[in-house]
């Protein structure tokens, strides 16, 4: 393991071991201080966040975009401070820490035993929403995590999420889809973060007027298993409680090829995500490239990368 990898792993380990012991007001203040320092440095992540917000709020002035990116970094660090502290939260704190609208779509779907897929973007704290499901609804679920470097950091994230009651599958390896399908056929719950997929299997969608790619997995799983596909959006307000909304189901089209159905359903997910992001752009933690127009051009044969 490289020095940089060891440092990264140690910093995350320090966060989980130390931040969770801090009083909540102290942790909140620490997160805000770190966010403001990162924002003032104007690093690549902050600049990319601001560029992404420019597409979400196209009429925003440079001053407004700067305000949004500062709020976005504060929201992002709130996510991290909460995540570091979640393992130490009491069940009551988890149950009262999230307030969701239209939860009946989820509870009715679970009661039907047809299986439910929750698909959500990188809004607010998706780990807290997951902990609420396992604690408040007493419903375990399965999710997928990207393999991080170093491997020890990936192991930390898996252990953290499994400690919150989630079954975590690695994104790579090719077996995740089959396992997710089995869980759904058994009437289970699957939760997937689904607003970014730059692989060749990503589905092109129109997102805030431009082309992006999003994962095909949620739509394909719904088609193959008959499970209910529910978009979810999350946001913070000025209270310690995170808010959320479960949107109406995305239906499988009655006609068309599998690819055509997947395209229609993934676009419907993108449209639902866009409503939540437009209402609360500062809580969308997208510090990476998303739209195809922003991707680095690939070198043609004979050119150097």
ABEGO torsion letter per residue (X at the ends): XBAAAAAAAAAAAAAAAAAAABBAAAAAAAAAAAAAAAAAAGBAAAAAAAAAAAAABAABBAAAAAAAAAAAAAAAAAAAAAAAAAAABBAAAAAAABBBBGAAAAAAAAAAGAEBBBBBBBBEBAAAAAAAAAAAAGBBBBBBBBBBOBAAAAAAAAAAAAAAGBBBBBABGGAAAAAAAAAAAAGBBBBBBAABBABAABBBBBBGGBBBBBBAAAAAAAAAAGBBBBBBBBBBBABABBBBBBBBBBBBBABEBAAAAAAAAAAAAAAAAAAAAAABAAABBBABBABAAABBBBBBBGBBX
